[in-house]
Amino acid sequence: MSKILIVAEHDKGIVKKVSLSAVAFARQWAAKTGMSYDIAVLGQNVGPVAAALTAYGAGAIHVADHADLAHPLAPTWAKVLADLALDIGADVVVAAATTLGKDILPRVAVRLEAGMASDVIGIVQTKEGLGLRRPMWAGNLVGDVIITTDTKVLTVRAAAFDAAEATGGNSPIKAFAAQPDAAKSRTRFVSFDGVQSTRPDLAEAAVIVAGGRGLKDKFNAVTEPLADVLGAAIGASRAAVDDGFAPNDYQIGQTGKVVAPQLYFAIAISGAVQHLAGMKNSKVIVAINKNGDEPIFKVADYGLVADAFSAVPELTQKLKALRG
Ligand SMILES: Cc1cc2nc3c(=O)[nH]c(=O)nc-3n(C[C@H](O)[C@H](O)[C@H](O)COP(=O)(O)OP(=O)(O)OC[C@H]3O[C@@H](n4cnc5c(N)ncnc54)[C@H](O)[C@@H]3O)c2cc1C
């Protein structure tokens, strides 16, 4: 039977929620094509990750456990994923459109001589067959593409597919004898300087408080107390990052992260198309801006025309009082 192979991302033994969105995509694609889906877990000592994935209805969880896969270096991971896809006869290889997915999957596509679609946000029936919907030009256009090669490689936007729920099945775990050929790779792992934060990861957060250039050097003073009350992640526009008010990894948008939380606060953000490309799929958008004509209000569910320096602290205080 034709198969989809889903690449699982994980961190410290925990499956990333974005990968469950890739599972949700696979379920939709499988329902339309009659395919089944398997999941690939690469890394070192990844038994708990594989075990956690057995409840998601996959035909099998393929585990490539190898010291050379301990860090997700694209050349070694891509080789093993392509080997695995060939070994199990996968017709579709899919991962979440994260930094990692976007680094690894194009290399898998080259190895498999497969056509690729990135940032997929939907599945559509076209006259020529089943197509994939994806944003183009910073989300100003949406295109439907058909991959004409037998093997297809895709990255899917987690924001477009709600994370799959566990179905309680018990997928078999199968060991795959990975040969990463790390010695042949021109890339080697040196160190990982991760951001240490007690806040939720931007890509996984249910609530995001994002600030723009208008907050100037009060960026932290305005966003942090509100984020603390809401247990939110903090994000920023590119202008706020470029001007040095917020760190790089906060950036949301076309050239930053793509997010879709339950609740998104856009504070002193004008709503340029490149920013909207990264957050307009948020479930509820609240805009706070002193200029009521800004484009952010066109996508906002709730808008407050006010000075953020007084309105946000007041809101924060009221929320604190509500929470006792
Ligand atoms: C190729 C390309 C890629 C890009 N990628 C991204 C991207 O990934 N993400 C991104 O965000 N941008 C991106 N940009 C930049 C984008 O075009 C905008 O310049 C940027 O989003 C503007 O950020 P901003 O809204 O914070 O700043 P501004 O446009 O300067 O807006 C500041 C806002 O703050 C408001 N304000 C000021 N003071 C206050 C106050 N006291 N209280 C309330 N409101 C106040 C103003 O009314 C205004 O709306 C990209 C641009 C290009 C060309």
The ligand as a Tripos MOL2 file, in Angstrom:
@<TRIPOS>MOLECULE
LIG
   53    58     1     0     0
SMALL
NO_CHARGES

@<TRIPOS>ATOM
      1 C1         11.4030   41.2320    2.2730 C.3       1 LIG1
      2 C2         10.8020   41.7450    3.5720 C.ar      1 LIG1
      3 C3         10.5680   40.8510    4.5940 C.ar      1 LIG1
      4 C4         10.0080   41.3080    5.7820 C.ar      1 LIG1
      5 N1          9.7480   40.3970    6.7870 N.ar      1 LIG1
      6 C5          9.1350   40.8220    7.9070 C.ar      1 LIG1
      7 C6          8.7810   39.9050    8.9430 C.ar      1 LIG1
      8 O1          9.0690   38.7080    8.8960 O.2       1 LIG1
      9 N2          8.1180   40.3760   10.0220 N.ar      1 LIG1
     10 C7          7.7760   41.7000   10.1600 C.ar      1 LIG1
     11 O2          7.1650   42.0640   11.1810 O.2       1 LIG1
     12 N3          8.1060   42.5890    9.2080 N.ar      1 LIG1
     13 C8          8.7880   42.1820    8.0980 C.ar      1 LIG1
     14 N4          9.1550   43.1010    7.1710 N.ar      1 LIG1
     15 C9          9.0120   44.5550    7.4980 C.3       1 LIG1
     16 C10         7.6150   45.0820    7.2970 C.3       1 LIG1
     17 O3          7.4550   45.5370    5.9690 O.3       1 LIG1
     18 C11         7.3630   46.2800    8.2430 C.3       1 LIG1
     19 O4          8.3620   47.2500    8.0390 O.3       1 LIG1
     20 C12         7.3730   45.8970    9.7190 C.3       1 LIG1
     21 O5          6.5110   44.8060    9.9640 O.3       1 LIG1
     22 C13         6.9000   47.1030   10.5350 C.3       1 LIG1
     23 O6          6.9810   46.8290   11.9030 O.3       1 LIG1
     24 P1          6.1510   47.6590   12.9470 P.3       1 LIG1
     25 O7          4.7120   47.5520   12.6360 O.co2     1 LIG1
     26 O8          6.6050   47.2850   14.2970 O.co2     1 LIG1
     27 O9          6.7090   49.1420   12.7230 O.3       1 LIG1
     28 P2          6.0310   50.4080   12.0780 P.3       1 LIG1
     29 O10         5.5080   50.1380   10.7300 O.co2     1 LIG1
     30 O11         7.0030   51.5170   12.2560 O.co2     1 LIG1
     31 O12         4.7520   50.6500   12.9720 O.3       1 LIG1
     32 C14         4.8250   51.0560   14.3090 C.3       1 LIG1
     33 C15         3.4120   51.1130   14.8230 C.3       1 LIG1
     34 O13         3.4080   51.4940   16.1730 O.3       1 LIG1
     35 C16         2.3050   52.3430   16.3930 C.3       1 LIG1
     36 N5          2.6170   53.1090   17.5920 N.ar      1 LIG1
     37 C17         3.6340   54.0030   17.7690 C.ar      1 LIG1
     38 N6          3.6360   54.4550   19.0250 N.ar      1 LIG1
     39 C18         2.5980   53.8570   19.6530 C.ar      1 LIG1
     40 C19         2.0760   53.9290   20.9590 C.ar      1 LIG1
     41 N7          2.6330   54.7040   21.9060 N.pl3     1 LIG1
     42 N8          0.9960   53.1830   21.2680 N.ar      1 LIG1
     43 C20         0.3970   52.4140   20.3330 C.ar      1 LIG1
     44 N9          0.8500   52.3110   19.0740 N.ar      1 LIG1
     45 C21         1.9300   53.0310   18.7430 C.ar      1 LIG1
     46 C22         2.1930   53.1590   15.1320 C.3       1 LIG1
     47 O14         0.9110   53.7060   14.9660 O.3       1 LIG1
     48 C23         2.5260   52.1090   14.0900 C.3       1 LIG1
     49 O15         1.3510   51.4410   13.6650 O.3       1 LIG1
     50 C24         9.7080   42.6810    5.9580 C.ar      1 LIG1
     51 C25         9.9440   43.5730    4.9180 C.ar      1 LIG1
     52 C26        10.4910   43.1150    3.7420 C.ar      1 LIG1
     53 C27        10.7400   44.0920    2.6240 C.3       1 LIG1
@<TRIPOS>BOND
     1     1     2 1
     2     2     3 ar
     3     2    52 ar
     4     3     4 ar
     5     4     5 ar
     6     4    50 ar
     7     5     6 ar
     8     6     7 ar
     9     6    13 1
    10     7     8 2
    11     7     9 ar
    12     9    10 ar
    13    10    11 2
    14    10    12 ar
    15    12    13 ar
    16    13    14 ar
    17    14    15 1
    18    14    50 ar
    19    15    16 1
    20    16    17 1
    21    16    18 1
    22    18    19 1
    23    18    20 1
    24    20    21 1
    25    20    22 1
    26    22    23 1
    27    23    24 1
    28    24    25 2
    29    24    26 1
    30    24    27 1
    31    27    28 1
    32    28    29 2
    33    28    30 1
    34    28    31 1
    35    31    32 1
    36    32    33 1
    37    33    34 1
    38    33    48 1
    39    34    35 1
    40    35    36 1
    41    35    46 1
    42    36    37 ar
    43    36    45 ar
    44    37    38 ar
    45    38    39 ar
    46    39    40 ar
    47    39    45 ar
    48    40    41 1
    49    40    42 ar
    50    42    43 ar
    51    43    44 ar
    52    44    45 ar
    53    46    47 1
    54    46    48 1
    55    48    49 1
    56    50    51 ar
    57    51    52 ar
    58    52    53 1
@<TRIPOS>SUBSTRUCTURE
     1 LIG1         1 GROUP 0 **** ****
